[in-house]
Every structure is written in structure tokens, then in C-alpha cells.
């Protein structure tokens, strides 16, 4: 019996939505399905801990999801996209149980490959306040 085919993310927005949905559901397998299979992937958590490689990223998210029911509500404030690369800048608010914290500044970088768009780099850090008002989008040239 063949293993199931990896999900196909037709757009970087599809991959990003699947990432946040997996976090909200506490689904580690769905979360890892969003990441590229490239071992050069990097994830930096708000604590400053930088992880490189799928094994380290998987273990870190396993620990987070095993101990915390987490939801991330984000507002994309900028996006740069080419044929093979898409970079999203997001202001995030974390909801842990009933408590909402944040804001965080997050950058998600996606690349397009044989299975559609995949996450290759995520960097998240604490921010004093969002730099762009909620609902306001900037066009970058």
C-alpha cells in the first residue's frame, strides 16, 4: 500500500491557511505537511530559539502542541511574490485558552516546488504594536 500523497497547496495563501489551521487543531502531521521537505528549512520562535531542519522543527512544534491549545490570528500587512517565492509579513495575536497575547511580527517564506507551495522559513518575534493598522494593506513596488 502506498503512503498518501502529500497535500497540494496551489497558492502560498493555501499553505499559510493550512499552517494556521493545523496549529488551531493541534495537528502536528498537518502542520509538518506544510513545510518543505528540504532540510535547510528554518523556524525561529518568538523566544528567539532558531531551529534548522525538519526533525528539530517537528520536535519543537510537538512540544508546543502537546502542552498548549494555541490559535494564531494574523493580519497580513505585506506580501511579495514571484513565480517561485512568496514572502508574507504578518502581525499575529496568539490565543492560549482564553488569553490573547501579542502582537508578534512574523515572516513566512514559501517556495513553489513539485507539491505546490511549501513553507521554508518562519521567523516570529515580539512587537510593541502593529506597524500597519488592521485591515490596511500596503502595495509595495
N, C-alpha and C positions, 0 to 999 in steps of 0.2 A: 504494500500500500504506500503510495506516495504521500509525502508531507503536504499540508495545504500550501497553496501558492501564497506568497506574501501579498498584502493588500496593495492595490494600485492607487496611488494618490495622483489624480490628474492635474492638480494645481498645488502650489505651495500653501494656499489657504486651506485646502482639504487636509493636507498633512498637519498643519498647525491646529486645525479644529480637532483632528483625531488625537493629537498630543494632549490638549487640554481636556478632552472628553475622557481619555484614559486616566488622567490624574484624578478627575472628579469621581470616576468609578472605582478607583483603586486597582486598576487592571494593569499589572506590570507587563504582561505579554503584549497587550495592545500598545502600551507606551513604547516598548522597545521596538515594535514593528514600524514605528515612525522614524527611528534612527537609521541612518545609512549603515550598510554592512562594512564600511571602511573602518579599519582600526584606528585611523587618525582622528576620529570624532572626539570632540571636547565639550564638556559641560562644566560650567562654573556656577556654583550655587551662591545664594546671597551671603553665605557665611565667608565667602572667599575661597572655599575649597575648590580646586580645579582638578577635574578628573579627565583622564585621556584613555580612550579605548572602551569598547563595548562592555567588557567584563566589569570594569570599575564603575561605569555609569549604571549598569544594571544593578550592581550590589548597592550603590548609593540610593537609587530610587526604590529598591526593595526595602531598605531600612526605613525610608521616609513613609512609604505606603503601608508598611506593616504597623507603624506606630501612630499614624496621623490620618484622619479623614480630611482631605485637603481639596479645596476648589480654588482655581485661579480665575479671576475675572480680569480680562485685559481689554485695553483700548489701543489699537494700532495707531501710532501717530505718524509713522513714515514707513515707506516701503520702496525699495529699489529692486528692480527685476530685469534680468536679461534672459537669454534663451536657456541658460544652464544654471543660473544662480539667482537666488532671491534673498534679500536681507530685510527683516522686519524689525522695527523698533517699536516696543510696546510698553505702556505703563500698566503695571499689574497691581491688583489688590488680592491678597490671599485671604481666604476664609477657612479658618480652622475651627470646626464646630460652629459655634455662634459668633465667634470673634473674627472681626475683619481687621487685617493689618496691611500696612503698605504706606505709601506706594513703593513699588520696586520698578526699576528700569531694566527691561530685558531686551536682548537682541537675539533673535532666532535666525539662523542662516540655513537655507535649504539649497540642495543641489538636485538637478534632474538627472536621473540615470535610467537603467533598464526597467525598473519597477516604479517609474514615476518620480515624484518629488520626495526627498528624504531630508531629515534634519541632520546636519553635520556639525553644527556648533550652536551652543546656547550659553549665553552669559547673562546672569541676573545679579543685580546689586541693589542695595537700599538707596532710596532717593528721598530728598526732603519733600519735594512737591512735584507734581507733573509739570513738565515744561510747556505743554500744549493743553489747552482746555479740552475737556471731554467732549467728544463729538466733532472737534475741529480737526480737519485733515490738512496737511501741507503738501503742496506739489513741489517736488524737488527736481531741479533741472541739472 
